[in-house]
C-alpha cells in the first residue's frame, strides 16, 4: 500500500456522481431515487449519474466493461468531487483485475458505499492508500423515516474536518424497501466485552471481506478495529462460520477491537445469540467489542472512514465510538 491519502472534503455546491459498480441503478424505484437525490441536494450537493448506471442484465448488474468505464471516468473527471455507489449487490469483485490503480491514486476523491461495495472500499485503500468510506449507498438516502440521522453523519464525516462522536439513533427499521416501514425503538450499543482501543477502522460486510482473504486486495490488519455487519441472507450459524473464517486468518492477531453493525430481524441474531457466538471464540477475549451499531443493512446508518483512525470505548457504564481521522 502507498502512503495513506485522505481525500478532500466535500463542500456545498460540489458535484457527486452516482455509479453502479454492483447492482444497476435500474433496480431502485423512481420514487426512492427522487427522494435520495432531494436529500443530497438539501445538504448542498449536486447529483449526476454515470453513463452506464441504467444498464441492466439478467444479474441485475451490467457488463464489466461498462462498470469499469464509469469508475475510471468518474475518477478522471475534475468536476466530480465524490463518488457514491447506487446500491450493493454481489459482483463488484469482477472489476478488480481491470482497475487502473495509478489513475485512482493520482486523482484522490471521496468514494463511498456499503455491502458488496466493501470489495472496492477495501481494494482501493489497500492498493492506493486512499481512505474510502463506509456510507449509505445512494438508495439509502431515499429512507423516508430516518434520513436526518443518515445525512447528519454523512455530513460530519465527508463535509467536515473535526473529529466526531457517533451516537446511537433513537429508532431503526429493517432495510426492506418493498415493505411498509416499521419503526423500532433502538436499545443503543450492546457491550459484548469491555475495553478501549484507538486504531484504524477496517471491515464492513463480513462475507465480502472474507472473499478477499489471501489476495493482493486484502488490507494489512495491524492495529485495526474491525467494523463488521451482514444481511438477513446469513443465519446465526452462517455468521458464526464466516466470523470464524476471519478469525483463523494468520493476520487476525493484529485486530484490537470489533464493532458489529445492527442485524436485520430476519437473521435472528439477537443480543443473546451474538453474545454466545462471541463467547465461544477464545481469540476474541480481552478485546473491546460493541454491537448493535447503526451501520449495515438496517436504517439509519452512520458514515465512517475505511483506513481512518477511530477510538472505541466499551463499558457497561458509558460506551463510545469516536471518529478521529477521516
C-alpha positions, 0 to 999 in steps of 0.5 A: 500500500502507498502512503495513506491519502485522505481525500478532500472534503466535500463542500456545498455546491460540489458535484457527486456522481452516482455509479453502479459498480454492483447492482444497476441503478435500474433496480431502485424505484423512481420514487426512492431515487427522487427522494435520495437525490432531494436529500443530497441536494438539501445538504448542498450537493449536486447529483449526476449519474454515470453513463452506464448506471441504467444498464441492466442484465439478467444479474441485475448488474451490467457488463464489466466493461461498462462498470469499469468505464464509469469508475475510471471516468468518474475518477478522471473527471475534475468536476466530480468531487465524490463518488457514491455507489447506487446500491450493493449487490454481489459482483463488484469483485469482477472489476478488480483485475481491470482497475487502473490503480495509478489513475485512482491514486493520482486523482484522490476523491471521496468514494463511498458505499456499503455491502458488496461495495466493501470489495472496492472500499477495501481494494482501493485503500489497500492498493492506493492508500486512499481512505474510502468510506463506509456510507449509505449507498445512494438508495439509502438516502431515499429512507423516508423515516430516518434520513436526518440521522443518515445525512447528519453523519454523512455530513460530519464525516465527508463535509467536515474536518473535526473529529466526531462522536457517533451516537446511537439513533433513537429508532431503526427499521429493517432495510426492506424497501418493498415493505411498509416501514416499521419503526423500532425503538433502538436499545443503543450499543450492546457491550459484548466485552469491555475495553478501549482501543484507538486504531484504524477502522477496517471491515464492513460486510463480513462475507465480502471481506472474507472473499478477499482473504489471501489476495493482493486486495486484502488490507494489512490488519495491524492495529485495526478495529474491525467494523463488521455487519451482514444481511438477513441472507446469513443465519446465526450459524452462517455468521458464526462460520464466516466470523470464524473464517476471519478469525483463523486468518494468520493476520487476525492477531493484529485486530484490537477491537470489533464493532458489529453493525445492527442485524436485520430481524430476519437473521435472528441474531439477537443480543443473546445469540451474538453474545454466545457466538462471541463467547465461544471464540477464545481469540476474541477475549480481552478485546473491546467489542460493541454491537448493535451499531447503526451501520449495515443493512438496517436504517439509519446508518452512520458514515465512517472512514475505511483506513481512518483512525477511530477510538472505541470505548466499551463499558457497561457504564458509558460506551463510545465510538469516536471518529478521529481521522477521516 
